[in-house]
Amino acid sequence: QVQLVESGGGLVQPGGSLRLSCAASGSIFSIYAMGWYRQAPGKQRELVARITSGGSTNYADSMKGRFTISRDNAKNTVYLQMNSLKPEDTAVYYCSYNDYLGVSWGQGTQVTVSS
């Protein structure tokens, strides 16, 4: 089983920046993609960004130009750099790991954008 440990969440002012990290460990093989999803209170979980095994990236339209997903293969770590944060970005952010068996999820890290 793959374990995902997220870090970097917290409280940030509107317009500020935050960088999330997700370190993967365990039985890592046949990776299809890793990504970030978020879930605000009372709302469905939604895609933020993902990166495939080939390095291709895609973003939700509302995140494009503000958020950047990247990876460090040597550290088995994926990052999410978030800039120009808005109050509506407030949510629990989850790291995902996708292989042929399905999807594994991290525990989530809270991001709160408020003055």
Beta strands, then each sheet from edge to edge (+ up, - down):
strand 1: 2-7
strand 2: 10-12
strand 3: 18-26
strand 4: 31-39
strand 5: 46-52
strand 6: 57-59
strand 7: 67-72
strand 8: 77-82
strand 9: 91-99
strand 10: 102-105
strand 11: 109-113
sheet 1: 1+ 3- 8+ 7-
sheet 2: 2+ 11+ 9- 4+ 5- 6+
sheet 3: 2+ 11+ 9- 10+
end
